Structure formats: structure tokens, C-alpha cells
Amino acid sequence: MNWAEHTVEIDAPIETCYAAIIDYETFPKWQGAVVDTEVLDWDSKGRGKRVRLFVDAKVRKVDYTLDYSYDEPTLIEWDFVEGNGINAADGNYVFEDLGGGRTRATYKLGLEVGIPLPGPVARRAHKSTLKGSVEDLKREAERRAASAAPSDGARAKADAAPSKAPPADTATEREAVLAEKAGIRQSPRTPPRTPAAAAPERDGDGGHSIVELPVLVIRRGAGLGVRVTRRAAGAGLEVGGAVTSRAARILRRFDPTR
């Protein structure tokens, strides 16, 4: 069995690195050597328990099935189940928290291929594939950390900022503009009514209260309207009579019998 090991330091928290390396279904998107994956079974925490991987191992494409075990977030180990082009695959991923959002990741893998290859060729292919896998993890974990940082900061800033309600006048003007654009006719706002005083207030003119004055004005206006109407009707009768008399005189000129 050929053994190889590779270590990198990653600018991402240990939890981010761990989450990436157990996200098997996304491997084909960011693990260059992985062509496809299939999670066959899950553990009680929703992590892949038995996983089949299809890998481009430089010398040929192979696939193999592994049973994973976890000591989160520092260790991932696996047992070889079966494979095509692979007779055995043992190893582990070890993560070390360096502090300050940085992690050291070490990938150790022992591999026995199922086809005859010269020793130097097998070792070079093995080391190249393993190194590429760790470097791919570094890029993916740092990408996840970078994409998560702005959203966390923006969320904290939004939570810290006090909510501000728009001024009443501004809100009213905005409603009016939106209503005009939408073709909606707004009914005029009715000013709030002032509650009547317990005792009627007198205006000092005629002894009437402020509450009584509007009623008196309406009554006087109604009486004035009746008088104006009567005068207009009388004037109409007078005008009508004058027109009738003039018409009769004109007809008598042409018809003396009238």
C-alpha cells in the first residue's frame, strides 16, 4: 500500500473546514479529482455514513465505497468497503484550530490500486491526487469563510441599528405620490374632532353658545333663501306679463279684429 500525506494552513475557522470536507454531495463542484459522489447511508446526525466516490486518479478513473466515522470537528476516518480499480484505501483527515479563524488540515491516505503499476508511477499519481484534494479543500473553505463574513457583519450592524419610523408628514406625502402614480383617488383626511366642553361656552353676542351658532346660521340662511326665491318668482311673473302684452299689441297691427 502506498502512503502519502499533505498538510496546509487554511484561512478559515475549523468548523468551516470540517463542514466542507463532509459535504460529500458538493465534491464534484470543487474537488478537482472527484467526478461524482453518492451518499448510500447517513448517521444519526445527518452526516454521510457510507459514501461511494468516483475519482480520476491520474492513471485511470476508479470508484470505491468508504464507511466514515467522525470526531467532530477535529478528525474524520474511514474504512474501505469495496472498489473498482482500488483494492484498499485507509486514512484520515485531521484538523487543528490555530486560533484567529485559521486551521491546519492534514490529509493522510494509504492506497492500493487494483492494476499493476510501477512503484514510482503509482507514488507520483497518489501524491499528486492527494495534494490536489487538500488544496481544493483550502480554496473551498476560504471561499465559504469569505462569503459568510460580510453577511454576519451586515446582520450584526442591522441588529445594532435602531429602527427609525418615517415622519408622519413624509409618510403622508409618500402615500399621496404613490396613489397618484397608481391612479387612486384619495379621500381627504378628516381632521380629528375636538370634544365638546362640559358646559356650553357663550360668545357674548345674543347669549348663544358656540355650539348653537352654526344651527342659527343655517336657519337664517334658509329663511333668506325662501325670501330670495319668492322675490325671483314675482319678478318672473312681471317679466312674463310684460312680454305677453307687447306680443298682443304687435298682433293687433296685422289683425285689427284682435
C-alpha positions as a Markdown table, in Angstrom:
| # | Residue | x | y | z |
|---|---|---|---|---|
| 1 | Met | 0.0 | 0.0 | 0.0 |
| 2 | Asn | 1.3 | 3.4 | -1.0 |
| 3 | Trp | 1.0 | 6.1 | 1.7 |
| 4 | Ala | 1.1 | 9.8 | 1.3 |
| 5 | Glu | 0.4 | 12.8 | 3.5 |
| 6 | His | -0.1 | 16.5 | 2.9 |
| 7 | Thr | -0.7 | 19.5 | 5.2 |
| 8 | Val | -1.9 | 23.0 | 4.6 |
| 9 | Glu | -2.9 | 26.0 | 6.7 |
| 10 | Ile | -6.3 | 27.4 | 5.8 |
| 11 | Asp | -7.6 | 30.9 | 6.5 |
| 12 | Ala | -11.0 | 29.7 | 7.7 |
| 13 | Pro | -12.4 | 28.5 | 11.1 |
| 14 | Ile | -12.1 | 24.8 | 11.9 |
| 15 | Glu | -15.9 | 24.4 | 11.8 |
| 16 | Thr | -16.0 | 25.8 | 8.2 |
| 17 | Cys | -13.2 | 23.4 | 7.1 |
| 18 | Tyr | -14.9 | 20.4 | 8.7 |
| 19 | Ala | -18.3 | 21.3 | 7.2 |
| 20 | Ala | -16.8 | 21.5 | 3.8 |
| 21 | Ile | -15.0 | 18.1 | 3.9 |
| 22 | Ile | -18.1 | 16.2 | 5.0 |
| 23 | Asp | -20.3 | 17.9 | 2.4 |
| 24 | Tyr | -19.8 | 14.9 | 0.0 |
| 25 | Glu | -22.6 | 15.8 | -2.4 |
| 26 | Thr | -20.8 | 19.0 | -3.4 |
| 27 | Phe | -17.4 | 17.4 | -4.0 |
| 28 | Pro | -17.8 | 17.3 | -7.8 |
| 29 | Lys | -18.2 | 21.1 | -7.8 |
| 30 | Trp | -14.9 | 21.9 | -6.0 |
| 31 | Gln | -12.8 | 18.7 | -5.7 |
| 32 | Gly | -11.0 | 18.5 | -9.0 |
| 33 | Ala | -10.3 | 14.8 | -8.9 |
| 34 | Val | -13.9 | 13.8 | -7.9 |
| 35 | Val | -16.1 | 13.1 | -10.8 |
| 36 | Asp | -19.2 | 12.1 | -8.8 |
| 37 | Thr | -20.4 | 11.0 | -5.4 |
| 38 | Glu | -23.3 | 9.0 | -3.9 |
| 39 | Val | -24.3 | 9.0 | -0.3 |
| 40 | Leu | -25.6 | 5.5 | 0.4 |
| 41 | Asp | -26.3 | 5.8 | 4.1 |
| 42 | Trp | -26.5 | 8.6 | 6.8 |
| 43 | Asp | -25.7 | 8.6 | 10.5 |
| 44 | Ser | -28.0 | 9.8 | 13.3 |
| 45 | Lys | -26.6 | 13.4 | 12.9 |
| 46 | Gly | -27.3 | 13.6 | 9.2 |
| 47 | Arg | -23.7 | 13.0 | 8.1 |
| 48 | Gly | -22.7 | 10.7 | 5.3 |
| 49 | Lys | -22.0 | 7.2 | 6.8 |
| 50 | Arg | -21.4 | 5.2 | 3.7 |
| 51 | Val | -20.3 | 7.1 | 0.6 |
| 52 | Arg | -19.3 | 6.0 | -2.9 |
| 53 | Leu | -16.8 | 8.2 | -4.7 |
| 54 | Phe | -15.9 | 8.2 | -8.4 |
| 55 | Val | -12.3 | 9.6 | -8.8 |
| 56 | Asp | -9.9 | 10.5 | -11.6 |
| 57 | Ala | -6.7 | 9.0 | -10.1 |
| 58 | Lys | -4.5 | 10.3 | -12.9 |
| 59 | Val | -3.6 | 6.8 | -14.2 |
| 60 | Arg | -7.2 | 5.8 | -14.6 |
| 61 | Lys | -10.7 | 6.5 | -13.3 |
| 62 | Val | -11.7 | 4.5 | -10.2 |
| 63 | Asp | -14.6 | 4.2 | -7.8 |
| 64 | Tyr | -14.7 | 3.0 | -4.2 |
| 65 | Thr | -17.0 | 2.9 | -1.2 |
| 66 | Leu | -16.0 | 4.1 | 2.3 |
| 67 | Asp | -17.6 | 3.9 | 5.7 |
| 68 | Tyr | -16.9 | 7.2 | 7.6 |
| 69 | Ser | -16.6 | 7.8 | 11.4 |
| 70 | Tyr | -16.4 | 11.3 | 13.0 |
| 71 | Asp | -14.8 | 13.1 | 16.0 |
| 72 | Glu | -16.1 | 16.5 | 15.1 |
| 73 | Pro | -14.5 | 18.9 | 14.4 |
| 74 | Thr | -11.0 | 17.5 | 14.6 |
| 75 | Leu | -11.0 | 14.1 | 12.9 |
| 76 | Ile | -12.6 | 12.1 | 10.1 |
| 77 | Glu | -11.7 | 8.4 | 9.5 |
| 78 | Trp | -12.9 | 5.8 | 7.1 |
| 79 | Asp | -12.9 | 2.1 | 6.4 |
| 80 | Phe | -12.7 | 0.6 | 2.9 |
| 81 | Val | -15.7 | -1.4 | 1.8 |
| 82 | Glu | -15.2 | -2.1 | -1.8 |
| 83 | Gly | -13.9 | -0.6 | -5.1 |
| 84 | Asn | -13.3 | -0.9 | -8.8 |
| 85 | Gly | -9.6 | -0.3 | -9.6 |
| 86 | Ile | -8.9 | 0.1 | -5.9 |
| 87 | Asn | -8.1 | -2.8 | -3.5 |
| 88 | Ala | -7.7 | -0.8 | -0.3 |
| 89 | Ala | -8.0 | 2.8 | 0.9 |
| 90 | Asp | -7.2 | 3.8 | 4.5 |
| 91 | Gly | -6.6 | 7.1 | 6.1 |
| 92 | Asn | -7.9 | 10.2 | 7.8 |
| 93 | Tyr | -8.3 | 13.9 | 7.9 |
| 94 | Val | -7.0 | 15.8 | 10.9 |
| 95 | Phe | -7.9 | 19.4 | 11.7 |
| 96 | Glu | -6.1 | 21.7 | 14.2 |
| 97 | Asp | -7.5 | 25.0 | 15.4 |
| 98 | Leu | -4.8 | 27.6 | 15.1 |
| 99 | Gly | -6.9 | 30.4 | 16.5 |
| 100 | Gly | -7.8 | 33.7 | 14.8 |
| 101 | Gly | -10.1 | 31.9 | 12.3 |
| 102 | Arg | -7.2 | 29.7 | 10.9 |
| 103 | Thr | -6.9 | 25.9 | 10.7 |
| 104 | Arg | -4.3 | 23.4 | 9.9 |
| 105 | Ala | -5.5 | 20.4 | 7.8 |
| 106 | Thr | -3.6 | 17.2 | 7.3 |
| 107 | Tyr | -4.8 | 14.5 | 4.9 |
| 108 | Lys | -3.2 | 11.0 | 5.2 |
| 109 | Leu | -4.1 | 8.3 | 2.7 |
| 110 | Gly | -2.9 | 4.8 | 2.1 |
| 111 | Leu | -3.9 | 3.4 | -1.3 |
| 112 | Glu | -3.6 | 0.1 | -3.1 |
| 113 | Val | -4.5 | 0.2 | -6.7 |
| 114 | Gly | -6.0 | -2.8 | -8.4 |
| 115 | Ile | -3.9 | -2.6 | -11.6 |
| 116 | Pro | -0.2 | -3.3 | -11.9 |
| 117 | Leu | 1.8 | -0.1 | -12.0 |
| 118 | Pro | 5.5 | 0.7 | -11.5 |
| 119 | Gly | 6.1 | 1.9 | -7.9 |
| 120 | Pro | 7.4 | 5.4 | -8.9 |
| 121 | Val | 4.4 | 6.0 | -11.2 |
| 122 | Ala | 1.9 | 4.9 | -8.5 |
| 123 | Arg | 3.5 | 7.0 | -5.8 |
| 124 | Arg | 3.6 | 10.1 | -8.0 |
| 125 | Ala | 0.0 | 9.7 | -9.0 |
| 126 | His | -1.0 | 9.1 | -5.4 |
| 127 | Lys | 0.8 | 12.2 | -4.1 |
| 128 | Ser | -0.5 | 14.4 | -6.9 |
| 129 | Thr | -4.1 | 13.4 | -6.3 |
| 130 | Leu | -3.8 | 13.7 | -2.5 |
| 131 | Lys | -2.2 | 17.2 | -2.7 |
| 132 | Gly | -4.8 | 18.4 | -5.1 |
| 133 | Ser | -7.6 | 17.3 | -2.8 |
| 134 | Val | -6.1 | 19.2 | 0.2 |
| 135 | Glu | -5.5 | 22.4 | -1.9 |
| 136 | Asp | -9.1 | 22.2 | -3.2 |
| 137 | Leu | -10.3 | 22.0 | 0.4 |
| 138 | Lys | -8.3 | 25.1 | 1.3 |
| 139 | Arg | -9.8 | 27.1 | -1.5 |
| 140 | Glu | -13.4 | 25.9 | -0.8 |
| 141 | Ala | -13.2 | 26.5 | 3.0 |
| 142 | Glu | -11.7 | 30.0 | 2.5 |
| 143 | Arg | -14.4 | 30.8 | -0.1 |
| 144 | Arg | -17.1 | 29.8 | 2.4 |
| 145 | Ala | -15.5 | 31.8 | 5.2 |
| 146 | Ala | -15.2 | 34.9 | 3.0 |
| 147 | Ser | -18.8 | 34.7 | 1.8 |
| 148 | Ala | -20.1 | 34.2 | 5.3 |
| 149 | Ala | -18.2 | 37.1 | 6.9 |
| 150 | Pro | -20.0 | 40.0 | 5.1 |
| 151 | Ser | -23.4 | 38.6 | 5.8 |
| 152 | Asp | -22.6 | 38.1 | 9.5 |
| 153 | Gly | -21.3 | 41.7 | 9.8 |
| 154 | Ala | -24.2 | 43.2 | 7.9 |
| 155 | Arg | -26.6 | 41.2 | 10.1 |
| 156 | Ala | -24.9 | 42.5 | 13.3 |
| 157 | Lys | -25.0 | 46.0 | 12.1 |
| 158 | Ala | -28.6 | 45.8 | 11.2 |
| 159 | Asp | -29.4 | 44.4 | 14.6 |
| 160 | Ala | -27.5 | 47.1 | 16.4 |
| 161 | Ala | -29.0 | 50.0 | 14.4 |
| 162 | Pro | -32.2 | 51.4 | 15.9 |
| 163 | Ser | -35.3 | 51.2 | 13.8 |
| 164 | Lys | -36.5 | 54.6 | 12.5 |
| 165 | Ala | -40.0 | 55.3 | 11.5 |
| 166 | Pro | -40.5 | 57.9 | 8.8 |
| 167 | Pro | -42.0 | 61.2 | 10.0 |
| 168 | Ala | -45.8 | 61.5 | 9.6 |
| 169 | Asp | -45.6 | 64.3 | 7.0 |
| 170 | Thr | -43.1 | 62.3 | 4.9 |
| 171 | Ala | -45.2 | 59.2 | 5.1 |
| 172 | Thr | -48.3 | 61.1 | 4.1 |
| 173 | Glu | -46.6 | 62.7 | 1.1 |
| 174 | Arg | -45.2 | 59.3 | 0.0 |
| 175 | Glu | -48.7 | 57.8 | 0.2 |
| 176 | Ala | -50.1 | 60.7 | -1.9 |
| 177 | Val | -47.4 | 60.3 | -4.6 |
| 178 | Leu | -47.9 | 56.5 | -4.8 |
| 179 | Ala | -51.6 | 56.9 | -5.0 |
| 180 | Glu | -51.3 | 59.5 | -7.8 |
| 181 | Lys | -49.0 | 57.1 | -9.8 |
| 182 | Ala | -51.4 | 54.3 | -9.3 |
| 183 | Gly | -54.4 | 56.3 | -10.3 |
| 184 | Ile | -56.0 | 56.0 | -6.9 |
| 185 | Arg | -58.1 | 59.0 | -5.7 |
| 186 | Gln | -57.6 | 59.5 | -2.1 |
| 187 | Ser | -60.4 | 60.8 | 0.1 |
| 188 | Pro | -59.4 | 64.0 | 2.1 |
| 189 | Arg | -58.3 | 63.3 | 5.6 |
| 190 | Thr | -60.9 | 64.4 | 8.2 |
| 191 | Pro | -59.3 | 66.4 | 10.9 |
| 192 | Pro | -59.8 | 65.0 | 14.4 |
| 193 | Arg | -62.9 | 66.3 | 16.2 |
| 194 | Thr | -62.4 | 68.4 | 19.3 |
| 195 | Pro | -64.6 | 67.1 | 22.1 |
| 196 | Ala | -67.3 | 69.5 | 23.3 |
| 197 | Ala | -66.8 | 71.2 | 26.6 |
| 198 | Ala | -68.9 | 70.1 | 29.5 |
| 199 | Ala | -70.6 | 73.5 | 29.8 |
| 200 | Pro | -71.6 | 75.5 | 26.6 |
| 201 | Glu | -69.4 | 78.5 | 26.1 |
| 202 | Arg | -71.1 | 81.8 | 25.3 |
| 203 | Asp | -69.9 | 84.1 | 22.7 |
| 204 | Gly | -71.2 | 87.2 | 24.4 |
| 205 | Asp | -73.4 | 88.2 | 21.4 |
| 206 | Gly | -77.1 | 87.4 | 21.9 |
| 207 | Gly | -76.3 | 84.9 | 24.6 |
| 208 | His | -75.9 | 82.0 | 22.2 |
| 209 | Ser | -73.3 | 79.3 | 22.8 |
| 210 | Ile | -70.6 | 78.3 | 20.2 |
| 211 | Val | -72.5 | 75.0 | 19.7 |
| 212 | Glu | -75.8 | 76.8 | 18.9 |
| 213 | Leu | -74.4 | 79.4 | 16.5 |
| 214 | Pro | -74.0 | 77.1 | 13.4 |
| 215 | Val | -77.6 | 76.0 | 13.8 |
| 216 | Leu | -78.8 | 79.6 | 13.9 |
| 217 | Val | -76.7 | 80.5 | 10.8 |
| 218 | Ile | -78.2 | 77.6 | 8.9 |
| 219 | Arg | -81.8 | 78.6 | 9.9 |
| 220 | Arg | -81.2 | 82.3 | 8.9 |
| 221 | Gly | -79.7 | 81.2 | 5.6 |
| 222 | Ala | -82.7 | 79.0 | 4.9 |
| 223 | Gly | -85.1 | 81.9 | 5.6 |
| 224 | Leu | -83.1 | 84.2 | 3.4 |
| 225 | Gly | -83.2 | 81.7 | 0.6 |
| 226 | Val | -87.0 | 81.5 | 0.8 |
| 227 | Arg | -87.4 | 85.2 | 0.6 |
| 228 | Val | -85.0 | 85.4 | -2.4 |
| 229 | Thr | -86.9 | 82.6 | -4.1 |
| 230 | Arg | -90.2 | 84.4 | -3.6 |
| 231 | Arg | -88.8 | 87.7 | -5.0 |
| 232 | Ala | -87.4 | 85.9 | -8.0 |
| 233 | Ala | -90.8 | 84.2 | -8.7 |
| 234 | Gly | -92.6 | 87.6 | -8.5 |
| 235 | Ala | -90.1 | 89.2 | -10.8 |
| 236 | Gly | -90.6 | 86.3 | -13.3 |
| 237 | Leu | -94.4 | 86.9 | -13.3 |
| 238 | Glu | -93.9 | 90.6 | -14.0 |
| 239 | Val | -91.5 | 89.9 | -16.9 |
| 240 | Gly | -93.8 | 87.3 | -18.3 |
| 241 | Gly | -96.8 | 89.6 | -18.2 |
| 242 | Ala | -94.9 | 92.4 | -20.0 |
| 243 | Val | -93.8 | 90.1 | -22.8 |
| 244 | Thr | -97.4 | 88.9 | -23.3 |
| 245 | Ser | -98.8 | 92.5 | -23.5 |
| 246 | Arg | -96.2 | 93.5 | -26.1 |
| 247 | Ala | -96.9 | 90.4 | -28.3 |
| 248 | Ala | -100.7 | 91.3 | -28.2 |
| 249 | Arg | -100.0 | 94.8 | -29.5 |
| 250 | Ile | -97.9 | 93.6 | -32.4 |
| 251 | Leu | -100.6 | 91.1 | -33.5 |
| 252 | Arg | -103.3 | 93.8 | -33.5 |
| 253 | Arg | -101.3 | 95.8 | -36.1 |
| 254 | Phe | -101.7 | 93.0 | -38.6 |
| 255 | Asp | -105.1 | 91.8 | -37.5 |
| 256 | Pro | -107.4 | 94.7 | -36.5 |
| 257 | Thr | -110.1 | 92.2 | -35.3 |
| 258 | Arg | -107.9 | 91.3 | -32.3 |
